[in-house]
């Protein structure tokens, strides 16, 4: 799947990956897709929770080496 913007949050711990995603999504057009790459173990809980609370769609998740990749479609 294609994405419009990407954030490399590898090495950052909670809550920084979600905070960076929130800030970036706020500046994106509705329907645009953000690719978030994170290594924070809490991201597997934090990112889906953030998406549900903010109304964004978590389109896909995948493991990429030691990192998790999240594709988030802006509401």
C-alpha positions as CSV (number, residue, x, y, z in Angstrom):
1,X,0.0,0.0,0.0
2,X,1.2,3.5,-0.7
3,X,1.4,6.2,1.9
4,X,1.6,10.0,1.7
5,X,4.0,10.8,4.6
6,X,6.3,8.8,6.9
7,X,7.6,9.2,10.4
8,X,10.7,7.2,11.6
9,X,10.1,7.0,15.4
10,X,12.7,4.2,15.9
11,X,14.4,4.6,19.2
12,X,11.7,6.8,20.7
13,X,9.8,5.7,23.7
14,X,6.2,6.3,24.8
15,X,4.5,8.7,24.3
16,X,6.7,10.2,21.6
17,X,5.7,8.0,18.6
18,X,2.0,8.8,19.1
19,X,2.7,12.5,19.8
20,X,4.7,12.8,16.6
21,X,1.9,10.9,14.7
22,X,-0.8,13.2,16.1
23,X,1.1,16.3,15.1
24,X,1.8,15.1,11.6
25,X,-1.7,13.8,11.0
26,X,-3.1,17.2,12.1
27,X,-1.4,18.8,9.1
28,X,-2.4,16.1,6.6
29,X,-5.5,16.1,4.4
30,X,-8.4,13.8,5.3
31,X,-7.9,10.4,3.7
32,X,-4.1,10.8,3.5
33,X,-2.1,7.9,4.9
34,X,0.8,8.2,7.4
35,X,3.4,5.4,7.7
36,X,4.7,5.3,11.3
37,X,7.8,3.1,12.1
38,X,8.4,2.5,15.8
39,X,10.5,0.3,18.0
40,X,8.7,1.2,21.3
41,X,7.2,-2.0,22.7
42,X,4.2,0.0,24.0
43,X,3.4,1.2,20.4
44,X,1.4,-2.0,19.8
45,X,-1.0,-0.8,22.4
46,X,-0.7,3.0,22.1
47,X,-1.1,3.3,18.3
48,X,-4.3,1.4,17.9
49,X,-5.7,3.1,21.0
50,X,-4.8,6.6,19.6
51,X,-6.4,5.8,16.3
52,X,-9.6,4.6,17.9
53,X,-9.8,7.7,20.1
54,X,-9.0,10.2,17.4
55,X,-11.2,8.6,14.8
56,X,-8.3,7.7,12.4
57,X,-8.3,4.3,10.6
58,X,-5.4,1.9,11.4
59,X,-5.2,0.4,7.9
60,X,-2.3,-2.0,8.4
61,X,0.3,-3.2,10.8
62,X,3.5,-5.2,10.1
63,X,6.8,-6.1,11.5
64,X,9.9,-4.9,9.7
65,X,12.9,-6.3,11.4
66,X,12.9,-5.0,15.0
67,X,10.4,-2.3,14.2
68,X,6.7,-2.2,13.9
69,X,5.1,-0.4,10.9
70,X,1.7,1.2,11.1
71,X,-0.3,2.7,8.3
72,X,-2.8,5.3,9.6
73,X,-5.5,6.9,7.4
74,X,-6.4,10.4,8.6
75,X,-10.1,10.9,9.4
